[in-house]
Amino acid sequence: MKKLDVSARKVACRAVFAIGCFVSIQLVGARSARAESPGKVKVEGYELLGTLGYGFGFWDGGNSDREVDPFGVTVGGDFGYTFPFGLRLGTDAGYAFGRRHEYTDRRTGEVVKTHASSITWGASLGYDLLLSPWLKLRGAADVGLILVLDEGSAAPWMYFGPKVELLWQYRGVELGVQSRWMMWVGAVQVGVMAGTRF
C-alpha cells in the first residue's frame, strides 16, 4: 500500500511541476502576443457559472464499517476572477444527491441499504489558455472541504486534485464541460457548465 502512495505522490509532484512550467511558458507567450495584437479577446474579468454533473466514487468509506456513495448527480456554482495574463483564482460549492448503495455486511451476513449525500466547498488556482477567440481551456488545482451526510451524521474530509474545463465564450455568455479528480476522497466528477463573464 505504501508503494502506491509513494508513486501517486511522485505523479502529483511531477504534474504540479509540469503545470508550473506550462504556465510560465504561456505567460511569456501571452506578453508577446499582447504586444503583437492588442485587439484580441481578453480573458480578464469576473465569471459566474452554474454546474450540473455526475460524480463517481472509488473510495472504501474510510474507517467506517458502512459502505456509502455520496456522489451521483451534482449541482453547484463557480465564481472566479481571471487576471489579464490568464491566472485565475476561484471558489466553488456543490451539492451531490448521492446514490443508494446496497451491500452484504461481512460480519452479520445481512443486506444493508445506505443513502448518503455530500456538500463541497473549495478554492482553485488555475490558468486560462485561449485556443481561439471563442474557445478556452482551463486547468486548475482544487482544494477544499467535503461534508459527507449519512443518515443524520456529517463527516468532514479534505479534497485536493486537478480540474480541467473547456469553455466556449460568446460575448458575456459561457458554456462548457468540466472534469475533476478529487484525489484524497477518491472521486471523479464530470459535467456541464453555463454562466456569464462580467
Secondary structure, DSSP 8 states (H G I E B T S, - for coil): -HHHHHHHHHHHHHHHHHHHHHHHHHHHHHHHHHHH-TTS----EEEEEEEEEEEEE----TT-SS--B--EEEEEEEEEEE-TTSEEEEEEEEEE--BEEEEE-TTT--EEEEEEEEEEEEEEEEEEEESSSSEEEEEEEEEEEEEEEETTEEEEEEEEEEEEEEEEEETTEEEEEEEEEETTTTEEEEEEEEEEE-
